[in-house]
Amino acid sequence: MNDIPIGRRIALALTGVIVSAYLLRPQISQALVIRGDERLYRGSTIDALRYYRRAIATDPLDGSAVDRFVFSAVSVRKRSVVEEAIALSSAYLLRRTDDDVVRMDRAMAFRMLGDWRHAESDFELAGRRERDATALTFAGYAALAAHRRLRATILWREALAVDGQFVPARRALASRGVAP
């Protein structure tokens, strides 16, 4: 080992560290999510967002980090943070199109910003894939907010097709004088 020049030893050590860090990205990201959860539990949403942001930077495909970031951003109700959450979740959903938990979070973020068309689209897609009456009902309300009354009625009826007893969809239709 003493025959190896010091520069080569340093290069080998750095290569080992870099490879290890790359391979351990998911574990490091999850550790950061856990720290963020702890901060959130203690009432510091801003600190939690910092940890979730670091987790996403460490592993952009960590769905739990993206989910928690977007959900927490919506609860902060600060436009710039919600816009960041939409950007992060959109980048994630380009690679993980089937993650309907993150899609629902993004829909709530769109809803909070009054972007009814995107909210409707995300709620509807998640609701159909997951057969989720809640998501379809939210899609209906987003359609209504976008002045698409007929579309809203169709979505609420679709929610009732998933769960015939789903009270919010029944109430939405009844309040517009439409039979389920």
N, C-alpha and C positions, 0 to 999 in steps of 0.2 A: 504494500500500500504506500510505503514511503517513496517508491519509485515514481509514483504518479505526481506530476507537477501540481502545485497548489491551484493554479487557474483551472485546470481540468477537474480537480476535485470540487471546486466551487460550482463549476458548470454542471457537473453531475448532480450535486446536491440541489441546485436550483431547479433542474429538470425534474427531479423527484418530487420536489415541493409543488411545482406547477401541475404535474400529472396527478398528484394526490388531491390537490385542491379541485381540479376538474372532476375527478371521480367522486369526490365527496360533496359536490354541489347540492344534491337533494337533501343530504343530512344536515348540511350547514343551513340551508334554507328553512328546513323544518325547525331547527333550533331557534332561528330568528322568529319564526311564526309563534312558537311557544312563548318566547320573550314578549312578543307583541300582545299575545293573549293575556299574559300576566299584567301588562301595563293597562290593557283595556279593562280587565277585571278590577284593577285598582282605581279606575275612573279617569285615566289619562289617555284619551283617544288620540290626541296629537302625538304622544310618544309611541303609542301602538302603531299608528300610521307610519312612523319612521322605521320601526322594525319590519313591518310588512313590506315597505318600499325596498328595504335592504334585501329582504328575502326574495323579492321578485327580481332584483338586480342580480342576485346570486344564481337563481334558477328561474328564468322566465316561464318555464312550463310547470311551475308549482301552482296548481289550481287552488289549493287551500290558501296560499298567500294572496293570490289575486282575489279570491272570494272575500276574504276578510278585509282586504284593503278597500274594495268597492263598497262593501256593506258598511264599513266604518266611515268611509268618506261621505256616504249618503246621510249618515247620522250626524256628521259635523255640520252639514248643510251650508258649506262654503263653496261658492261657485267654482273657484279655481281648483279646489281639491276634487270636486265632483267631475270637472272636466278632465283632470289628470286620471281619475279612476276610469272614465270612459275610454280614454286613450290606452291605458294599460290593459283593460279588459278586452278592448277591440284587438290589440296586438296578440293577446293570448288566444282569443277565439279564432283568429286566422289560422292558428296551428292546431287548436283543439276545438273544432267546430261542434263537437257533440257534448260539450260541458254545459248542460242546461242550468246548473246551479249558478255559474258565473253569468250565463246569459240572462237569468232572472235578475241578478244583481245589477247588471248593466241596464236592463229595462227599467228598474227602479231609479237608476241614476238619470236616464233619459227623461223619465216621468218627472223627476224633481226639477229638471231644467226646462220642462214644458215642451220637449221634443216628442210630440205625441206620435208621429209616424214611426220613428225608430222604436219608441217604447212599445207601440202596438205590435210591430213586427217581431221584436224579441219575445214579448209575452206570448204571442200567438204560436211562434215556432216551438218554444219550450212547452207550452200547454198541449200542443198536438203531439209532440214526441213523447212527453211524459204522461199524457192523458190526465192532465191536471186542470180541474175545474177552476181553481183559484187563478191560475195564470191566464186561462181563457177569459175569465170574468174581468181581470185587469186589462186584458187586450180590448175587451168591449168598451170599458171606460175610456181607454186611450183613444179608441176610434171615435167615441162620442165627443171627446174633447177636441178632436180634429174635425168636428162637424160632419162625421160620417155615420149618421144615425142608422141607416140600413145595415152597414157593416157591423155596428155595435150589436144590433139585434141578432144578427147571424152568429156572432161570437158568443153571446150569452146563451143562445139556443144550443150551440155546440158545447158549452160548459155543462148545460143540463143533460146533454146526451152522454157526457162522461159520468155525471152524478146527478140523477134526476131530482134529488132532494137538496141540492146545493142552494141554500137560502139566499146568498148575495146575488146570484144570477136570477133567481125567481123574483127578487125584489127589484132588480134593475129593469126587468121586463115589465113587471106590474106598474112601476112608477111611470112608465111610458105608455101604459094602457095596451100592452101587447101580451097576448096569451102565450104561455110557455110552450 
